[in-house]
């Protein structure tokens, strides 16, 4: 008996909503503490309540959304303690990923990182906070993929997901106009094969901004 190769429409709808919401949250398109409704999500993605609910439940499990006892769904509004905890996780995970990527950091990768960093600079000049977060994460993900450590990268992306709305609030407040200096140091360390320099640059890059959030 031949198995059908067709995908389940309900599963496809759930995945589409999940990926769409996940991207919006990770890239800071939603504000901290912003309420979401299943009806609104269903309208945005043209789906019924069931795939919307399944996507929300999945994102709640990942810490990207919060659900109150009454069923109210919102993006996280992180405490200082939570921000510090996630900053420590970023430092531990991303420094290790960068270190593992270094032996596989050939010139094609370095050129790609430089091109992405040019896009980061353009988004900053345009004061495009969401575009900045998206290209900044693309810079890091492109490097970390070379580590060939999928479990560690998945954990890192979960941290990014929880921080997305908070990072948007930070960059919206700072209205920065200078490109991140540590990206240049990361690229320089990759070119030189300098592991201590790379670890320091990544650690500084992923923690500097978050420190500004803790008041």
trRosetta pair geometry for C-beta under 8 A, 3 or more apart (Angstrom, degrees):
i j d omega theta_ij theta_ji phi_ij phi_ji
7 11 6.3 -118 172 75 94 113
7 12 5.1 93 124 -59 126 113
8 11 3.9 71 76 10 107 111
8 12 6.6 -180 86 -12 54 83
9 12 5.5 -56 -146 37 33 113
9 13 6.3 34 156 -21 67 104
10 13 5.8 -53 -149 35 30 110
10 14 6.4 32 152 -18 64 106
10 50 6.8 -34 -150 110 111 128
10 51 6.3 -163 -166 -70 67 104
11 14 5.7 -54 -149 37 32 112
11 15 6.3 31 155 -18 66 107
12 15 5.8 -54 -146 38 30 110
12 16 6.3 31 155 -22 64 106
13 16 5.7 -54 -147 34 30 112
13 17 6.4 26 156 -14 65 106
13 45 7.7 125 -169 136 82 119
13 47 4.7 138 -176 -125 119 128
13 48 7.7 37 148 30 157 80
13 51 4.0 -94 117 -83 105 167
14 17 6.0 -60 -150 39 29 106
14 18 6.0 29 154 -20 66 111
14 50 7.9 -64 -76 124 101 79
14 51 4.1 -135 -76 -142 64 91
14 54 4.5 -35 -130 90 122 133
14 55 5.7 -176 -161 -56 68 86
15 18 5.6 -55 -142 39 30 113
15 19 6.1 26 161 -16 66 107
16 19 6.1 -55 -144 38 26 106
16 20 6.2 23 157 -17 61 112
16 45 6.4 151 117 -169 103 125
16 47 7.5 159 77 -57 113 137
16 51 7.8 19 52 164 88 141
17 20 5.8 -60 -146 40 28 110
17 21 6.1 21 161 -12 66 110
17 41 6.5 71 -159 166 121 110
17 45 4.7 135 -99 109 87 174
17 47 5.8 -79 -60 24 127 155
17 51 5.3 137 7 140 140 103
17 52 5.8 -131 -163 -98 161 52
17 54 7.8 104 70 71 129 86
17 55 4.0 -114 108 -43 108 160
18 21 6.2 -61 -144 41 24 104
18 22 5.9 27 158 -23 63 113
18 54 7.7 -62 -59 112 110 85
18 55 4.1 -150 -72 -130 70 96
18 58 5.6 -7 -121 71 124 143
18 59 7.0 -176 -139 -48 79 98
19 22 5.6 -55 -141 37 27 115
19 23 6.4 27 160 -18 62 107
20 23 6.1 -58 -152 35 27 108
20 24 6.5 25 154 -17 63 108
20 44 7.8 -179 131 125 140 114
20 45 6.0 161 56 -96 156 121
21 24 5.6 -56 -148 37 34 112
21 25 6.2 27 158 -15 68 107
21 41 6.9 -1 -79 -136 127 119
21 55 5.8 120 21 153 139 125
21 56 7.6 -77 152 -82 174 59
21 59 6.1 -77 116 -60 127 153
21 64 7.9 121 133 126 99 137
22 25 6.1 -60 -148 39 27 106
22 26 6.0 22 159 -16 65 113
22 59 6.5 -155 -82 -100 78 111
22 64 6.6 -45 -120 -151 69 173
22 161 6.5 -41 -158 -124 84 120
23 26 5.9 -57 -136 41 28 107
23 27 5.9 7 170 -1 65 117
23 29 7.9 30 121 9 69 130
24 27 6.5 -70 -141 48 19 96
24 29 4.1 -79 -160 59 76 127
24 30 5.8 68 141 -24 100 101
25 28 8.0 42 176 -62 28 23
25 29 7.3 -70 -61 47 24 83
25 30 5.5 -24 -103 32 63 123
25 59 7.1 126 3 -158 160 133
25 64 5.0 87 122 -176 159 112
25 65 7.3 -98 -101 -59 154 82
25 75 6.2 -180 -130 -117 104 115
25 161 6.1 43 108 -163 113 76
25 164 4.8 118 147 69 60 149
25 165 6.5 -44 -157 -40 72 92
26 64 7.6 -45 -59 -128 75 124
26 133 7.8 175 135 143 62 119
26 137 7.0 58 154 -92 109 175
26 157 7.5 -18 -122 -171 140 82
26 160 5.5 39 -149 128 102 99
26 161 4.9 -47 -88 -104 93 61
26 164 4.4 -142 -138 -82 19 138
27 130 5.4 58 147 -163 102 84
27 133 5.0 145 -157 98 58 116
27 134 4.6 17 -131 -73 121 89
27 137 7.3 -114 -96 19 74 140
27 164 6.2 5 18 -150 18 119
27 168 8.0 67 133 -71 45 112
28 129 6.3 -95 113 136 140 101
28 130 5.5 -154 80 -106 95 68
28 133 4.6 113 9 8 124 167
28 164 5.0 -149 -62 174 58 77
28 165 6.1 142 -126 -102 61 30
28 167 5.5 -101 -77 82 125 89
28 168 2.8 153 -167 -64 115 110
28 169 7.9 -149 -148 -14 112 54
28 171 7.4 26 -179 38 171 122
29 130 5.5 52 -79 -121 75 132
29 168 7.4 -166 -36 -91 18 153
30 34 4.8 -136 -179 52 95 143
30 36 7.6 -25 -135 -62 146 114
30 75 4.8 155 122 -46 124 151
30 164 7.4 54 51 114 88 113
30 165 5.2 -51 94 -94 79 110
30 168 7.7 151 68 25 37 158
31 34 4.5 109 60 -49 78 115
31 75 6.9 156 87 57 39 139
31 165 5.7 85 170 -160 17 109
31 168 6.8 -116 -105 94 51 129
31 169 6.7 86 -149 -71 77 98
32 75 6.0 -121 -131 105 32 109
32 76 6.6 -46 -142 100 83 52
32 77 4.4 102 161 -108 102 69
32 78 6.9 -94 -136 8 129 74
32 165 4.4 146 -70 132 58 117
32 166 5.5 63 -77 -79 123 63
32 168 7.9 -176 -30 61 80 99
32 169 5.5 -27 -6 -35 115 141
33 74 5.6 -2 -164 164 40 133
33 75 6.4 -51 -2 71 14 80
33 76 7.7 -32 -60 135 51 19
33 77 3.7 24 -58 -60 98 123
33 165 7.8 176 8 144 49 148
34 74 6.0 168 81 -156 34 85
34 75 4.9 26 43 19 84 112
34 165 6.9 -155 10 -131 107 142
35 72 6.4 -53 -131 -175 109 100
35 73 6.9 105 -159 81 64 57
35 74 4.8 -44 -94 -93 51 96
36 40 6.4 -134 -165 72 64 124
36 41 6.2 52 172 -52 110 107
36 56 7.3 -171 104 -113 127 118
36 65 7.0 -64 36 -132 134 128
36 73 4.9 -57 67 105 89 107
36 74 6.5 158 9 -100 77 38
36 75 7.4 84 -21 -35 112 77
37 40 4.3 91 60 7 91 103
37 41 6.8 -158 91 -5 47 84
37 73 7.2 153 -90 49 31 108
38 41 5.7 -54 -144 39 33 111
38 42 6.1 36 155 -21 66 107
38 49 5.3 51 152 -142 126 86
38 52 4.7 124 -157 117 80 128
38 53 5.7 8 -123 -70 132 77
38 56 6.7 -82 -91 -16 86 150
38 73 7.7 94 -46 16 74 143
39 42 5.8 -55 -148 37 28 113
39 43 6.4 28 153 -19 63 106
39 49 7.5 -18 -80 -97 55 97
40 43 5.7 -54 -148 36 32 111
40 44 6.3 33 153 -22 66 105
41 44 5.6 -53 -146 34 32 112
41 45 6.3 -5 166 11 67 110
41 47 7.8 -35 129 57 81 105
41 52 4.3 136 98 -147 117 116
41 55 7.2 -162 167 73 143 127
41 56 6.9 -162 -3 -57 172 111
42 45 6.7 -77 -141 54 23 85
42 46 7.6 58 168 -118 57 6
42 47 5.3 -112 -138 76 70 67
42 48 6.2 -16 -139 -180 125 11
42 49 5.8 -42 -70 -80 144 49
42 51 7.9 121 -107 67 83 85
42 52 4.5 -74 -64 -44 81 148
43 46 7.4 21 -166 -73 27 45
45 51 7.8 -110 104 105 133 119
45 52 7.1 162 50 -88 123 92
47 50 8.0 -106 153 60 103 67
47 51 4.6 -69 164 64 141 124
47 52 5.8 160 91 -46 112 88
48 51 6.3 94 61 17 73 89
48 52 7.2 -137 103 0 40 99
49 52 5.5 -69 -150 45 35 114
49 53 5.8 36 156 -25 74 108
50 53 5.9 -55 -145 34 27 109
50 54 6.4 25 157 -18 63 106
51 54 5.5 -52 -142 37 37 113
51 55 6.2 38 158 -20 67 104
52 55 6.0 -57 -150 36 28 109
52 56 6.4 27 153 -18 64 108
53 56 5.7 -56 -147 38 31 112
53 57 6.3 33 156 -20 66 106
54 57 5.8 -53 -147 35 29 111
54 58 6.5 31 154 -20 62 106
55 58 5.8 -55 -152 34 31 112
55 59 6.4 24 154 -14 66 108
56 59 5.8 -60 -147 41 31 107
56 60 6.2 37 153 -23 67 104
56 65 6.1 -70 -159 77 74 163
56 67 7.7 97 154 -74 107 120
56 73 5.7 -40 -162 -130 130 157
57 60 5.6 -49 -146 33 32 114
57 61 6.6 35 153 -21 62 103
58 61 5.7 -54 -155 32 32 113
58 62 6.7 21 150 -11 64 108
59 62 5.6 -57 -147 42 37 109
59 64 4.2 -73 -172 68 92 116
59 65 4.4 59 117 5 108 111
59 161 7.9 -140 -148 171 86 130
60 63 7.8 50 -179 -67 31 20
60 64 7.5 -88 -67 56 23 70
60 65 4.8 -59 -78 79 65 95
60 66 7.0 109 -129 -114 86 15
60 67 5.0 -4 -124 -14 141 114
60 73 7.4 -91 -74 -129 114 102
62 158 5.5 -132 -167 -136 98 98
62 161 6.0 -14 139 104 122 151
62 162 7.7 -145 137 -59 79 88
63 76 7.0 8 169 -50 77 140
63 158 6.7 76 44 175 113 97
63 161 7.1 116 81 98 84 105
63 162 4.6 -13 121 -91 113 115
64 75 7.5 -45 161 -130 62 76
64 76 7.6 -120 -170 -11 23 106
64 158 8.0 -111 -52 -152 94 65
64 161 4.4 -57 -90 156 108 111
64 162 6.2 -112 -89 -80 51 54
64 164 7.5 22 -142 22 93 123
65 73 5.6 4 172 -170 125 97
65 74 6.9 153 -160 79 79 25
65 75 6.3 -61 -112 -96 63 45
65 76 7.5 -155 -126 -36 18 75
66 73 7.2 157 80 -152 48 49
66 74 5.5 -23 60 66 96 77
66 75 7.3 58 12 156 91 9
66 76 5.5 111 -32 -86 114 66
67 71 6.5 -20 -172 -143 100 34
67 72 7.1 158 -153 76 52 43
67 73 5.3 -17 -99 -97 78 73
68 71 6.7 -39 71 30 76 19
68 72 4.3 12 29 48 119 94
68 73 8.0 -134 10 -63 77 32
68 74 7.8 34 -25 11 100 105
74 77 7.6 -13 129 -20 124 97
75 164 7.9 -92 -158 79 128 98
75 165 4.5 105 149 -37 140 157
76 82 7.7 -127 169 137 132 154
76 162 6.1 11 24 -163 152 76
76 165 6.7 164 60 48 69 125
76 166 7.3 -38 95 -37 97 108
77 165 7.9 -65 -86 107 52 133
78 82 4.3 -130 -162 89 94 124
78 83 5.1 114 130 -57 129 83
78 86 7.5 -50 -148 5 152 137
78 162 7.5 92 -79 155 127 94
78 163 7.6 -8 -29 -112 157 59
78 166 5.1 -21 22 -75 124 144
79 82 4.7 97 53 6 77 101
79 83 7.1 -138 95 -5 41 86
80 83 5.6 -54 -148 35 33 113
80 84 6.4 33 154 -19 66 105
80 213 7.7 178 -116 120 69 85
80 214 4.7 94 -147 -134 100 85
80 215 7.2 -126 -92 41 124 52
81 84 5.8 -55 -150 36 30 111
81 85 6.4 33 151 -21 64 106
82 85 5.5 -51 -148 34 34 114
82 86 6.4 28 156 -14 66 106
83 86 6.0 -59 -148 40 30 106
83 87 6.2 34 152 -23 65 107
83 163 7.8 97 -126 -117 73 97
83 166 6.7 -159 -101 170 106 157
83 210 5.8 178 173 -173 99 101
83 213 5.2 -134 -162 99 157 128
83 214 5.7 -167 90 -70 133 92
84 87 5.5 -52 -146 34 31 115
84 88 6.6 34 154 -20 63 101
84 210 7.8 149 -93 144 38 117
84 214 6.2 57 -62 -88 95 143
85 88 5.9 -55 -156 32 31 110
85 89 6.6 29 149 -17 64 105
86 89 5.4 -50 -148 36 38 115
86 90 6.4 43 151 -22 67 101
86 159 5.4 153 -158 -157 94 98
86 162 6.1 -144 -111 93 142 123
86 163 5.6 167 147 -68 149 111
86 210 7.3 -149 90 -141 93 148
87 90 5.6 -49 -149 33 33 113
87 91 6.4 35 152 -20 64 105
87 206 7.4 157 -153 134 68 84
87 207 5.2 87 -176 -125 108 80
87 210 4.1 -178 -94 108 118 153
87 211 7.3 104 -140 -58 160 64
88 91 5.7 -54 -150 35 32 113
88 92 6.4 27 156 -15 66 107
89 92 5.9 -57 -145 39 30 107
89 93 5.9 15 164 -7 68 115
89 155 7.8 -122 178 151 115 104
89 159 5.1 -165 108 -104 126 142
90 93 6.3 -65 -137 46 23 100
90 94 5.4 1 177 -2 65 123
90 156 7.3 89 -121 -142 61 85
90 159 5.6 -175 -71 138 80 147
90 163 7.9 10 -60 -28 131 158
90 206 4.3 -155 143 160 119 128
90 207 6.9 169 86 -70 116 70
90 210 7.3 148 36 -21 146 152
91 94 6.7 -59 -122 44 14 97
91 95 6.0 13 173 -16 56 117
91 203 5.1 50 -145 -136 94 83
91 206 5.9 -179 -79 87 57 119
91 207 5.4 22 -74 -58 112 118
92 95 6.6 -65 -147 35 15 106
92 96 6.6 7 159 -11 56 114
93 96 6.0 -70 -157 39 27 107
93 97 6.2 23 154 -19 67 110
93 152 5.9 173 -155 -176 94 92
93 155 5.9 -146 -121 101 145 110
93 156 4.7 -177 134 -83 138 94
93 159 7.0 166 36 4 150 148
94 97 5.4 -48 -141 37 37 113
94 98 6.2 39 158 -20 66 103
94 140 6.6 -36 -140 -162 124 124
94 144 7.0 -75 -134 -84 72 128
94 156 6.1 109 -71 -129 80 130
94 202 5.5 -155 129 166 100 118
94 203 7.8 161 85 -83 100 48
94 206 5.2 123 58 -48 153 161
95 98 5.9 -54 -149 36 29 110
95 99 6.4 31 153 -21 63 108
95 199 5.0 57 -161 -149 104 81
95 202 5.1 159 -97 93 62 122
95 203 5.1 19 -80 -66 123 90
96 99 5.6 -54 -148 35 32 113
96 100 6.4 27 156 -15 65 107
96 147 7.9 81 125 -147 67 148
96 149 7.8 -68 125 78 100 171
96 152 6.7 -104 99 -166 119 148
97 100 5.9 -60 -149 39 30 107
97 101 6.2 29 153 -22 66 109
97 143 7.5 103 128 114 103 91
97 144 4.1 4 158 -131 135 100
97 147 4.5 -101 -160 -36 69 163
97 149 6.2 -137 -113 55 80 129
97 152 5.8 -179 -79 125 98 124
97 153 6.5 104 -119 -81 137 76
97 156 6.6 -18 -33 -49 151 154
98 101 5.6 -58 -146 36 32 112
98 102 6.8 54 153 -46 63 90
98 143 6.1 6 -110 142 79 127
98 144 6.9 -55 -66 -88 57 75
98 147 7.4 -56 -55 -70 14 121
98 186 7.3 -94 -142 -144 138 109
98 198 5.5 -164 145 154 119 109
98 199 6.7 167 86 -91 120 52
98 202 4.5 -154 -8 -58 161 160
99 102 5.9 -32 -159 -4 33 118
99 147 7.9 56 67 -115 52 113
99 195 6.0 60 -132 -155 86 103
99 198 6.8 149 -86 99 59 120
99 199 5.9 23 -71 -80 106 100
100 103 7.7 -51 -179 22 39 97
100 146 7.9 169 110 107 76 71
100 147 3.7 69 92 -145 112 94
100 148 7.2 -125 146 46 118 71
100 149 5.7 53 97 -23 163 129
101 104 5.9 -83 -166 56 53 97
101 105 5.8 72 139 -59 85 99
101 143 5.4 112 122 167 169 74
101 144 6.1 -111 -52 -115 139 29
101 145 7.7 70 -111 63 123 40
101 146 3.8 84 -145 85 97 101
101 147 4.3 -59 -58 -62 81 74
102 105 5.4 -41 -145 0 35 122
102 190 6.7 -147 -125 -120 74 71
102 193 6.9 106 176 -143 109 58
102 195 5.7 -16 -95 -97 179 85
102 198 6.0 165 -87 49 123 172
104 109 7.5 82 127 -22 75 159
104 146 4.4 -169 92 180 118 105
104 147 7.8 -169 39 -77 127 26
104 148 7.4 88 -8 -13 162 109
105 109 5.2 -116 -149 81 59 137
105 110 6.3 77 169 -55 94 91
105 143 7.5 6 -104 -142 111 84
105 146 6.2 102 -76 130 66 163
105 190 4.5 -111 156 -160 151 107
106 109 5.6 100 57 10 61 100
106 110 7.3 -123 110 -2 33 94
107 110 5.3 -55 -144 40 39 113
107 111 6.0 43 156 -22 71 103
108 111 5.8 -52 -148 35 29 112
108 112 6.5 31 151 -20 62 106
109 112 5.5 -55 -150 35 33 113
109 113 6.4 33 152 -19 66 104
109 142 7.3 165 -157 151 86 98
109 143 7.4 104 172 -108 117 58
109 146 6.0 26 -126 -67 155 146
109 190 7.6 -114 104 174 108 144
110 113 5.7 -51 -147 35 33 112
110 114 6.5 36 152 -21 63 103
110 187 6.1 110 -155 -153 89 86
110 190 5.4 179 -98 112 105 128
110 191 6.0 95 -139 -74 153 81
111 114 5.6 -53 -150 34 32 113
111 115 6.5 34 151 -20 65 104
112 115 5.7 -53 -151 34 33 112
112 116 6.5 31 152 -17 65 104
112 142 6.0 -143 124 175 119 142
113 116 5.7 -53 -147 37 33 110
113 117 6.2 34 153 -21 65 107
113 139 6.2 80 -147 -150 79 81
113 142 6.1 -179 -86 99 77 129
113 143 6.3 50 -96 -67 127 96
113 183 7.8 -169 166 -174 101 96
113 186 7.5 -116 170 110 143 111
113 187 5.7 -180 110 -97 125 101
113 190 7.4 80 43 37 159 162
114 117 5.6 -55 -147 37 31 112
114 118 6.6 39 151 -24 62 99
114 187 6.0 88 -76 -132 82 149
115 118 5.7 -48 -156 27 33 115
115 119 7.0 33 147 -16 62 101
116 119 5.5 -54 -158 34 39 113
116 120 6.5 47 143 -24 68 99
116 135 6.1 175 -176 -173 84 90
116 138 5.5 -147 -150 109 131 106
116 139 4.7 171 121 -88 130 77
116 142 6.2 179 -25 11 160 153
117 120 5.1 -40 -148 28 41 119
117 121 6.6 47 151 -21 64 98
117 139 6.0 77 -72 -112 72 132
117 179 7.0 77 176 -173 90 134
117 183 4.8 159 -122 149 124 138
117 184 7.4 134 180 -69 155 62
117 187 7.0 -73 -17 -44 157 137
118 121 5.6 -49 -154 32 34 114
118 122 6.7 37 147 -20 64 102
119 122 5.5 -49 -149 33 37 114
119 123 6.5 37 153 -19 67 102
119 135 4.7 -145 113 -142 107 144
119 138 7.9 -16 81 71 135 137
120 123 5.9 -57 -153 35 31 109
120 124 6.6 30 150 -19 64 105
120 132 6.5 72 -153 -142 70 67
120 135 4.6 -167 -81 116 67 120
120 136 5.6 92 -121 -75 118 68
120 139 6.2 -6 -52 -42 135 136
120 179 6.1 96 109 -140 101 100
120 180 6.8 -49 147 17 141 102
120 183 6.8 152 67 -56 159 173
121 124 5.7 -55 -151 35 32 112
121 125 6.4 32 153 -19 66 105
121 179 4.2 -31 -98 -82 89 126
122 125 5.7 -55 -149 36 32 111
122 126 6.3 23 155 -11 66 110
123 126 5.7 -61 -146 45 31 107
123 128 4.5 -91 -159 65 79 107
123 131 3.9 -155 -132 114 122 106
123 132 4.2 178 123 -73 124 64
123 134 7.9 -174 -112 52 163 89
123 135 5.5 171 -6 23 146 136
124 127 7.2 26 -178 -78 35 39
124 128 7.9 -86 -58 42 18 72
124 132 5.7 84 -71 -105 67 121
124 176 6.0 -50 -151 103 111 90
124 177 6.2 134 153 -145 100 28
124 178 7.1 -69 154 72 148 15
124 179 5.8 -175 29 -85 154 58
125 177 6.9 65 -104 -155 50 75
126 131 7.0 3 76 62 127 146
127 175 6.1 0 -133 -149 115 82
127 177 7.6 -28 -75 -91 88 77
128 131 3.6 13 125 32 124 121
128 132 5.9 153 91 -25 69 83
129 132 5.6 -54 -148 33 28 114
129 133 6.6 25 156 -16 64 103
129 168 5.7 93 144 -147 126 72
129 171 4.5 148 -138 105 100 118
129 172 5.1 -10 -88 -70 161 75
130 133 5.9 -53 -149 35 32 108
130 134 6.3 31 153 -19 65 108
130 168 6.9 14 -82 -116 69 111
131 134 5.7 -55 -145 38 32 112
131 135 6.2 19 162 -9 68 109
132 135 6.3 -63 -144 43 25 99
132 136 5.9 27 159 -22 64 114
132 171 6.0 -172 82 -170 140 156
133 136 5.7 -58 -142 38 26 114
133 137 6.3 23 161 -14 64 107
133 164 7.0 98 170 -143 147 75
133 167 5.7 118 -114 117 124 126
133 168 6.5 -48 -40 -78 151 74
133 171 6.8 -149 -56 8 96 155
134 137 6.2 -61 -152 38 25 105
134 138 6.4 28 150 -22 62 108
135 138 5.2 -48 -145 34 37 118
135 139 6.6 49 151 -27 64 96
136 139 5.7 -46 -157 25 33 115
136 140 7.0 23 151 -9 62 103
136 180 7.2 86 -122 -10 112 144
137 140 5.7 -55 -150 41 39 107
137 141 5.9 36 154 -19 72 109
137 160 6.0 91 -123 -154 127 145
138 141 5.8 -55 -137 41 30 108
138 142 6.1 36 160 -26 64 106
139 142 6.1 -58 -152 30 22 111
139 143 7.0 15 154 -11 58 107
139 183 6.3 -35 174 -127 155 121
140 143 5.9 -61 -156 38 34 108
140 144 6.0 21 156 -14 70 114
140 206 7.8 85 -111 -84 144 108
141 144 5.7 -62 -139 43 32 106
141 145 6.2 45 159 -34 66 99
141 153 7.5 87 -137 -160 77 115
141 157 7.7 50 -101 -85 112 103
142 145 6.2 -44 -152 18 26 115
142 146 8.0 27 150 -18 52 99
143 146 6.2 -61 -176 24 40 111
143 147 8.0 46 136 -28 65 95
143 186 7.3 -56 -91 164 161 131
143 190 7.8 -118 -128 -81 115 142
144 147 5.3 -29 -167 5 57 119
144 149 7.8 -77 178 54 87 97
144 153 5.4 144 137 -108 121 104
144 156 6.7 -93 -173 65 167 164
145 148 7.8 44 164 -63 47 48
145 153 7.0 61 -88 -112 52 156
147 152 7.0 -71 116 76 140 129
147 153 7.0 161 62 -58 119 107
149 152 4.0 -1 135 33 117 120
149 153 6.0 136 91 -23 73 89
150 153 5.6 -56 -141 39 33 111
150 154 6.2 37 158 -24 67 103
151 154 5.7 -51 -149 32 30 112
151 155 6.7 31 152 -17 62 104
152 155 5.7 -52 -153 34 34 113
152 156 6.5 37 149 -21 64 105
153 156 5.4 -52 -150 35 36 115
153 157 6.4 35 153 -19 67 103
154 157 5.8 -52 -148 35 32 110
154 158 6.7 38 151 -22 62 102
155 158 5.7 -52 -154 30 34 114
155 159 6.9 35 148 -18 64 100
156 159 5.7 -53 -158 33 36 112
156 160 6.6 38 146 -19 67 102
157 160 5.3 -46 -147 35 40 116
157 161 6.3 49 150 -27 65 102
158 161 5.4 -48 -149 30 33 118
158 162 6.7 31 153 -17 63 102
159 162 5.9 -55 -151 35 33 108
159 163 6.3 19 155 -10 66 114
160 163 5.9 -72 -148 46 29 105
160 164 6.6 57 153 -60 66 86
161 164 6.0 -22 -154 -19 30 116
163 166 5.3 -76 -162 54 59 111
163 167 5.3 60 144 -31 93 107
163 210 7.6 -55 -143 -100 136 114
164 167 5.9 -59 -146 33 24 109
164 168 6.7 25 157 -20 62 103
165 168 5.6 -51 -153 30 35 115
165 169 6.7 36 151 -20 65 102
166 169 5.6 -51 -153 33 36 113
166 170 6.6 38 148 -21 65 103
166 213 6.4 45 168 -138 110 153
167 170 5.5 -51 -150 33 36 115
167 171 6.3 25 158 -10 69 106
167 209 7.2 46 -133 132 89 135
168 171 6.3 -60 -144 43 29 101
168 172 6.0 30 157 -21 64 112
169 172 5.8 -57 -144 38 26 113
169 173 6.4 25 157 -19 62 110
169 213 7.8 84 89 -121 105 110
170 173 6.0 -67 -156 35 27 108
170 174 6.3 14 158 -12 67 111
170 209 6.0 100 142 172 150 101
170 210 7.8 -80 -84 -99 164 40
170 212 6.2 108 -151 89 115 111
170 213 5.3 -64 -88 -77 119 101
171 174 5.8 -54 -136 41 35 106
171 175 7.8 106 166 -65 56 29
171 176 6.7 -70 -145 15 77 103
171 209 7.8 -6 -67 -157 83 132
172 175 7.3 14 -179 -61 30 71
174 212 7.1 31 -73 141 124 157
178 181 7.4 0 140 -47 116 88
179 183 6.8 -77 156 43 103 128
179 184 7.7 90 112 -34 118 106
180 183 4.7 87 87 -11 101 104
180 205 6.3 72 166 -138 131 99
181 184 5.9 -53 -169 32 48 111
181 185 6.7 43 141 -15 73 106
182 185 5.1 -51 -149 40 48 115
182 186 6.2 57 149 -27 71 97
182 201 5.0 157 -167 -171 89 79
182 202 7.5 148 160 -84 122 22
182 204 5.1 -170 -107 94 140 104
182 205 3.5 -159 104 -77 144 95
182 208 7.1 168 -19 1 141 140
183 186 5.5 -48 -149 31 34 115
183 187 6.6 32 153 -16 64 103
183 205 6.7 103 -56 -121 58 139
184 187 5.8 -53 -150 37 33 109
184 188 6.3 33 152 -19 65 107
185 188 5.5 -52 -143 38 33 113
185 189 6.2 34 157 -20 66 105
185 197 7.0 -131 173 168 95 97
185 200 7.9 -74 146 95 134 90
185 201 3.8 -165 112 -119 111 128
185 204 7.7 10 71 60 148 131
185 205 7.9 -166 60 -53 110 112
186 189 5.9 -58 -149 36 28 109
186 190 6.5 29 152 -20 63 106
186 198 6.4 70 -139 -138 63 73
186 201 4.6 -173 -70 124 65 134
186 202 6.1 84 -104 -68 112 74
186 205 6.7 -14 -46 -30 123 152
187 190 5.7 -54 -150 34 32 113
187 191 6.5 33 153 -20 65 105
188 191 5.7 -54 -151 35 32 112
188 192 6.3 16 156 -7 66 112
188 194 7.8 -9 123 34 75 129
188 197 7.4 -76 101 142 93 136
188 201 8.0 158 54 -78 92 160
189 192 5.9 -64 -142 47 31 103
189 194 4.4 -100 -148 68 77 101
189 195 7.7 126 173 -79 112 13
189 197 4.0 -165 -111 105 115 105
189 198 3.8 175 131 -70 138 72
189 201 5.6 -161 -7 8 142 141
190 193 7.6 29 -176 -71 29 36
190 198 6.4 90 -62 -101 62 121
192 197 7.0 17 72 54 129 147
194 197 3.7 14 126 31 124 121
194 198 6.0 151 93 -24 70 85
195 198 5.5 -54 -142 35 31 113
195 199 6.3 32 160 -20 66 104
196 199 5.8 -54 -147 36 31 111
196 200 6.4 28 156 -16 64 108
197 200 5.8 -57 -148 38 31 110
197 201 6.2 29 156 -20 66 109
198 201 5.8 -57 -144 37 29 109
198 202 6.3 24 160 -15 65 108
199 202 6.1 -57 -145 39 27 106
199 203 6.2 26 157 -18 63 111
200 203 5.8 -57 -145 39 28 110
200 204 6.2 25 158 -17 64 109
201 204 5.9 -57 -147 38 27 109
201 205 6.1 28 156 -23 64 110
202 205 5.6 -56 -144 35 30 113
202 206 6.3 13 165 -8 66 110
203 206 6.6 -66 -144 41 24 98
203 207 6.2 -4 168 2 62 121
204 207 6.5 -78 -141 47 22 95
204 208 5.7 32 170 -43 66 111
205 208 6.5 -41 -133 12 18 111
206 209 8.0 -67 -170 32 24 97
206 210 7.5 8 151 -3 57 120
207 210 5.7 -70 -152 44 43 109
207 211 6.1 52 154 -34 77 102
208 211 6.0 -56 -160 22 28 113
208 212 7.5 27 149 -20 59 101
209 212 5.8 -53 -166 24 41 113
209 213 7.5 41 143 -23 66 99
210 213 5.6 -46 -163 21 47 117
210 214 7.4 41 148 -19 69 99
211 214 6.1 -57 -159 29 41 108
